[in-house]
């Protein structure tokens, strides 16, 4: 135990001597991690994605963020790339994603939903996938994912190619999940 205490003392003293503080590191890391997502958004060359990238850079509070890519005309490859970037931000202890929308992106379809449910963090409070060409298979994946986001209070999936049975399952899920509004 003595060695560990001594090691911590030496590291702390060295950091202080060089002018580093743990607060600086904590602030810099989320900014650096979010820059990866910013770069991915910019790489799409889509106006909606560029605008969201700028919002992320200008945001003063880097403890959480929202990402609204509505009507961005994203390809499935771009959706997968953005999904992976969101996961990277989360895995690297970056800011928490709170509100997320890819509504009105017709290319999401089931494949895009499969990518999203494998990468979206549990920190989500809102998700919008309105008019995204999603069928029952993608909806099933979304319903299976939803319980992993305990803070989720808004789930919008209207105007997709869902059967009445699947719509009914969303409605039932919303009714039995306290504080969750489901729009189907």
N, C-alpha and C positions, 0 to 999 in steps of 0.2 A: 504494500500500500504506500510505503514511503516513496518508492520510485515513481509511482503514478502521480502523486501529489507534487513531487519535485519536477516531473516532466510538465505538468500543467502550469506550475509556477514559471518555468523557463519559457514555455510557449507564450504565456500571457505577458510576461515581461518583455519578450522579444517583440511581440505584436505592439505593445504599448510604446516601445522605443522607436519602432518604425512608423508609428502613427496610425496603426490599424485598430479598428474596434469591431466587435462582433456586430454592432448595429450597422456599420457600413457594409459588411459582408451580407447581412440579411437583406439589406435594401438593394444591393447590386445584383444579387443572384436572381431574384424574380424578374428584374429588368432584362438581364441577359437571357433568361429562359424565354420570356415572352417575345424577345426579338426573333427567335427561331420561328414562331408562329407568324410574326409580322412578315418575315422573309418569304414564308410559304404563301401567305395571302398575296403578297406583291407578285410572286412568280406566276400567278394565274393571269395577270394583266387584265383583270376584270374591274371595272369602276367600283362596283359594290365592295369587292374585296380590298381594293386600294383604300377606299374610304374607311373601312373597318380597321385596316392596318394603321392608318393615321390616328384614329381614335385611341387605339391601344397604346401608341407611342405618346400621345398627349395626356393620357390619364395620370393623374397625380397619385391616386391610391392604387398600388400594385398588389394589394392583398386578394383582390378578386377582379373578375372581368366578365363582360357580356360579349357575345359574338352573334351578330344578326346578319346573315348572308342571304337575305330574302331577294328573290328574283335576280339572282346573280348569273344565271345561265351557266352553271357549273357542269363540267363533264364528270363522268363517273371517276376518272383518274384524279381529277382535282378534288373531288369529294373524299376519296380515299387518302390523298396526300394531306388534306386539311385535318381529317380525322386522326391521322398518325401524329400530326403536329400538336393537336389538342392533347393527345395521350402523353406526348413527350413533356409538354408543359406540366401536366399533372404529375407524371412520374419523377420529374426533377424538382418537385416541391415548389413549383412556381405558383402564380396566382390561381385561385379557385374559379373555375367556370361556373357561373350562376345561371344566366339566361342564354339560351341557345336557340337559334332559328335558322333553318334552311328552307323555309316555306317558299313555294312557287318556283322550285327548281325541279322541273319535270324529269331530269335524268337521275334523280336519286334512286327511284324504284327500290326494289327489294335488296339488290346488291349494295346500294348505298346505306340502307338501314342496317344491313349485316355489319358493314364496316363501322358505322356509328356506334352500335350497341357494344361492339368489342373495344371501343376506345373512349367513349364518353365517361367522364368521371362521376363519381357518386355525389359530388357537390352540387349538381344541377338542381335548380329550383323551378325552372321553366324550360319546356322544349316545344318548339313549333315545327311541324312537318306537314303543313297544309299544302294540298295540291302538289304532291311530289311523285305521283305515279306508283304509290305503294299498294301492293295487293295483300291478301290475307297472310302470305308467308312472311313478309316484312313486318306486318302488324303483330304476328305471333312473336317474332323476335323482340319487338318493342315492348310488348306486354310481359315477356319473360325478363327483360332488362329492368323495367320500371321499379320493381321492389328493391333493386340495388341502389336506388337514389332516394333515400329516406326523407330528404327535404323537398322532394318534388311536389309542387302545389299547382302546377298548370301543365297540361298535356293536350296539345291541339293537333289533331290528325284529320280534320274534316277535308272533304272533297278529294279523297283518295278512292281507289277501286276496291273498297272493302265490302264484304258480304254483310248482310243483315246480322248473321250470327256473330261475326267478328265485331261489328259495331256494338252489339249487345254485350259482348264480353268487355269492351272498353267501358261502357256505361256501368256495368256491374263492378268493375275494378274501381272506378271513380267513387261509387257509392260506398264501397267497403273500406276505402282508404281515406282516413281522416284528413281534411284540409286539402284534398286534391280535386281540382276542377278538370274534368275531361270534356273536351269539345270534339265531337266526332260527326 
